[in-house]
Amino acid sequence: MRATDIHTTAAIDEKRRIVMLTGAIDASGYVINMRTPLPSAGEWTVVKAETNLSNHTWATWQMVLGENVSVAMDGDSPELLMSRNFENVRYIPEKNVVVYYGGKPVRPGETVLKFFKVHTKVPEILTAHPARIAPDNPDYDDVITGVQTNQHLPKMEIVPVVQNVNLPEVYNLENHAISQ
């Protein structure tokens, strides 16, 4: 295991309330708890990219949110909850669990990309990643229904290095047409 040597970093745009997280996971025998400090509580859009440096293929990904964090909702549906890699995403509010599954599995060396919007009651995002498993794993059905598996595994806490950034304004061509 060398996950403590692989830096997870966060870039935060406080004005737009965007958190961009990048890192790698090389340890499969641990529940990874990630504690990301924020400038303030409230709604945040999270873009998270993690490279699979383990020796295992991930066909599903379970993310348990901390007690002061929940997925931002638009009525009965999550406001933003998607992944480039997984076809299906499910939020189970009563368990505060997000499950990504289906689609093309994430093989060793590949990166999983996830987007979600959360509401935090405190100035941090706490997530746990107890399950990143293959479809032939006996726990697969439990994982996609939100059953928290692998709770017997040792915990590893990661606090990413945080950098505050200001993303540039996007230039809108419609409002700034060039006369000829």
VOLO-874437 format. One record per residue (C-alpha): y, z negated, x negated; residue number from 0; residue in three letters. Coordinates in Angstrom, 3 decimals. Layout:
<recs>
REC, Y, Z, X, NUM, ALA
...
</recs>
This chain:
<recs>
REC, 0.000, 0.000, 0.000, 0, MET
REC, 3.428, 0.905, -1.290, 1, ARG
REC, 5.504, 1.096, 1.902, 2, ALA
REC, 7.950, -1.482, 0.588, 3, THR
REC, 8.791, 0.965, -2.225, 4, ASP
REC, 9.506, 3.866, 0.141, 5, ILE
REC, 13.076, 3.429, 1.275, 6, HIS
REC, 13.856, 3.778, 4.929, 7, THR
REC, 17.519, 4.538, 5.395, 8, THR
REC, 19.852, 4.556, 8.366, 9, ALA
REC, 23.089, 6.477, 8.765, 10, ALA
REC, 25.191, 5.182, 11.641, 11, ILE
REC, 28.101, 6.970, 13.311, 12, ASP
REC, 29.757, 4.116, 15.169, 13, GLU
REC, 32.278, 6.338, 16.988, 14, LYS
REC, 29.552, 8.533, 18.542, 15, ARG
REC, 27.017, 5.663, 18.698, 16, ARG
REC, 24.323, 7.605, 16.821, 17, ILE
REC, 21.715, 6.089, 14.499, 18, VAL
REC, 19.813, 8.451, 12.191, 19, MET
REC, 16.737, 6.915, 10.542, 20, LEU
REC, 14.583, 8.532, 7.868, 21, THR
REC, 11.655, 7.219, 5.905, 22, GLY
REC, 7.941, 7.430, 5.316, 23, ALA
REC, 4.837, 5.535, 6.376, 24, ILE
REC, 1.972, 5.279, 3.939, 25, ASP
REC, 0.176, 2.211, 5.272, 26, ALA
REC, -2.164, 2.479, 8.264, 27, SER
REC, -3.566, -1.047, 8.137, 28, GLY
REC, -0.313, -2.740, 9.179, 29, TYR
REC, 1.887, -3.182, 12.226, 30, VAL
REC, 5.267, -1.980, 10.996, 31, ILE
REC, 8.239, -3.916, 12.374, 32, ASN
REC, 11.558, -2.177, 11.761, 33, MET
REC, 14.776, -4.169, 12.170, 34, ARG
REC, 17.845, -1.887, 12.052, 35, THR
REC, 21.202, -3.705, 11.947, 36, PRO
REC, 23.965, -2.172, 14.085, 37, LEU
REC, 27.758, -2.642, 14.121, 38, PRO
REC, 27.588, -3.760, 17.780, 39, SER
REC, 25.328, -4.103, 20.807, 40, ALA
REC, 25.277, -1.488, 23.595, 41, GLY
REC, 23.902, 2.026, 24.010, 42, GLU
REC, 22.832, 3.955, 20.932, 43, TRP
REC, 21.244, 7.380, 20.475, 44, THR
REC, 18.532, 7.247, 17.814, 45, VAL
REC, 17.209, 10.178, 15.780, 46, VAL
REC, 14.201, 9.058, 13.759, 47, LYS
REC, 12.205, 11.086, 11.210, 48, ALA
REC, 9.228, 9.557, 9.411, 49, GLU
REC, 6.911, 11.328, 7.007, 50, THR
REC, 3.192, 10.618, 7.241, 51, ASN
REC, 2.120, 9.621, 3.731, 52, LEU
REC, -1.037, 7.924, 4.964, 53, SER
REC, -4.495, 9.449, 4.776, 54, ASN
REC, -4.724, 9.593, 8.580, 55, HIS
REC, -3.722, 12.150, 11.201, 56, THR
REC, -1.537, 10.816, 14.016, 57, TRP
REC, -2.286, 12.208, 17.492, 58, ALA
REC, -0.386, 9.457, 19.276, 59, THR
REC, 2.402, 7.077, 18.362, 60, TRP
REC, 3.097, 3.788, 20.092, 61, GLN
REC, 6.501, 2.126, 19.701, 62, MET
REC, 7.040, -1.389, 21.057, 63, VAL
REC, 10.689, -2.306, 21.574, 64, LEU
REC, 12.018, -5.780, 20.781, 65, GLY
REC, 12.921, -8.181, 23.587, 66, GLU
REC, 16.654, -7.355, 23.295, 67, ASN
REC, 16.118, -3.576, 23.283, 68, VAL
REC, 15.227, -1.224, 26.137, 69, SER
REC, 15.222, 2.516, 26.728, 70, VAL
REC, 18.462, 3.608, 28.439, 71, ALA
REC, 17.658, 4.797, 31.952, 72, MET
REC, 19.181, 7.394, 34.278, 73, ASP
REC, 17.903, 6.121, 37.607, 74, GLY
REC, 14.119, 5.880, 37.280, 75, ASP
REC, 13.883, 8.182, 34.247, 76, SER
REC, 14.666, 7.634, 30.580, 77, PRO
REC, 18.044, 9.120, 29.678, 78, GLU
REC, 16.770, 10.550, 26.372, 79, LEU
REC, 13.191, 10.228, 25.167, 80, LEU
REC, 11.527, 13.110, 23.334, 81, MET
REC, 9.751, 14.243, 20.191, 82, SER
REC, 9.461, 17.534, 18.360, 83, ARG
REC, 5.796, 16.801, 17.609, 84, ASN
REC, 4.402, 15.320, 20.796, 85, PHE
REC, 4.282, 17.082, 24.179, 86, GLU
REC, 4.182, 13.900, 26.246, 87, ASN
REC, 6.360, 10.821, 26.113, 88, VAL
REC, 5.943, 7.830, 28.367, 89, ARG
REC, 8.127, 4.729, 28.700, 90, TYR
REC, 6.407, 1.742, 30.282, 91, ILE
REC, 9.301, -0.610, 31.178, 92, PRO
REC, 7.168, -3.606, 32.166, 93, GLU
REC, 5.606, -3.559, 28.679, 94, LYS
REC, 8.739, -2.210, 26.925, 95, ASN
REC, 6.504, 0.335, 25.192, 96, VAL
REC, 7.147, 4.002, 24.393, 97, VAL
REC, 4.097, 6.208, 23.848, 98, VAL
REC, 4.221, 9.680, 22.287, 99, TYR
REC, 1.030, 11.746, 22.613, 100, TYR
REC, -0.418, 15.230, 23.062, 101, GLY
REC, 0.637, 18.351, 21.237, 102, GLY
REC, -0.009, 19.076, 17.596, 103, LYS
REC, -1.153, 16.015, 15.598, 104, PRO
REC, 0.975, 14.895, 12.641, 105, VAL
REC, -1.144, 15.436, 9.532, 106, ARG
REC, -0.621, 13.708, 6.187, 107, PRO
REC, 2.498, 15.118, 4.535, 108, GLY
REC, 4.116, 16.132, 7.833, 109, GLU
REC, 7.109, 14.485, 9.490, 110, THR
REC, 7.320, 13.109, 13.011, 111, VAL
REC, 10.728, 13.534, 14.685, 112, LEU
REC, 11.702, 11.378, 17.654, 113, LYS
REC, 14.873, 11.125, 19.753, 114, PHE
REC, 15.669, 8.299, 22.139, 115, PHE
REC, 18.562, 6.379, 23.642, 116, LYS
REC, 18.377, 2.606, 23.769, 117, VAL
REC, 20.416, -0.259, 25.157, 118, HIS
REC, 20.633, -3.320, 22.923, 119, THR
REC, 21.778, -6.812, 23.912, 120, LYS
REC, 22.271, -7.768, 20.259, 121, VAL
REC, 23.588, -5.738, 17.296, 122, PRO
REC, 20.193, -4.556, 16.061, 123, GLU
REC, 17.300, -2.342, 17.074, 124, ILE
REC, 13.893, -3.945, 16.672, 125, LEU
REC, 10.843, -1.710, 17.006, 126, THR
REC, 7.200, -2.245, 16.149, 127, ALA
REC, 4.742, 0.535, 15.410, 128, HIS
REC, 1.306, -0.957, 16.028, 129, PRO
REC, -0.565, 2.299, 16.634, 130, ALA
REC, -0.512, 5.729, 15.024, 131, ARG
REC, -3.998, 7.019, 15.690, 132, ILE
REC, -6.231, 10.078, 15.986, 133, ALA
REC, -7.680, 11.245, 19.349, 134, PRO
REC, -11.216, 10.303, 18.327, 135, ASP
REC, -10.159, 6.673, 17.788, 136, ASN
REC, -11.806, 4.391, 20.396, 137, PRO
REC, -8.364, 2.869, 21.174, 138, ASP
REC, -6.777, 6.251, 22.060, 139, TYR
REC, -6.859, 5.781, 25.855, 140, ASP
REC, -5.533, 2.229, 25.546, 141, ASP
REC, -2.663, 3.381, 23.343, 142, VAL
REC, -1.453, 6.129, 25.700, 143, ILE
REC, -1.502, 3.716, 28.647, 144, THR
REC, 0.639, 1.221, 26.734, 145, GLY
REC, -1.980, -1.342, 25.800, 146, VAL
REC, -0.789, -2.876, 22.546, 147, GLN
REC, -3.584, -2.397, 20.059, 148, THR
REC, -3.913, -3.483, 16.452, 149, ASN
REC, -2.130, -6.789, 17.076, 150, GLN
REC, -4.690, -8.399, 14.749, 151, HIS
REC, -3.350, -6.413, 11.784, 152, LEU
REC, -0.910, -7.986, 9.328, 153, PRO
REC, 2.774, -7.335, 10.000, 154, LYS
REC, 5.135, -5.597, 7.600, 155, MET
REC, 8.875, -5.910, 8.251, 156, GLU
REC, 11.215, -3.164, 7.114, 157, ILE
REC, 15.010, -3.434, 7.169, 158, VAL
REC, 16.505, -0.039, 6.354, 159, PRO
REC, 19.447, 0.405, 4.036, 160, VAL
REC, 22.366, 1.197, 6.381, 161, VAL
REC, 25.294, 3.483, 5.639, 162, GLN
REC, 28.146, 4.000, 8.073, 163, ASN
REC, 29.176, 7.647, 8.375, 164, VAL
REC, 31.665, 9.659, 10.388, 165, ASN
REC, 30.173, 12.927, 11.552, 166, LEU
REC, 32.662, 15.832, 11.571, 167, PRO
REC, 34.100, 17.066, 14.838, 168, GLU
REC, 32.396, 20.219, 16.102, 169, VAL
REC, 34.724, 23.212, 16.165, 170, TYR
REC, 34.838, 24.699, 19.666, 171, ASN
REC, 35.359, 28.488, 19.494, 172, LEU
REC, 36.169, 28.795, 23.213, 173, GLU
REC, 39.228, 26.575, 22.882, 174, ASN
REC, 40.375, 28.160, 19.613, 175, HIS
REC, 39.966, 31.913, 20.136, 176, ALA
REC, 41.386, 34.065, 17.369, 177, ILE
REC, 43.880, 36.679, 18.580, 178, SER
REC, 43.538, 40.181, 17.167, 179, GLN
</recs>
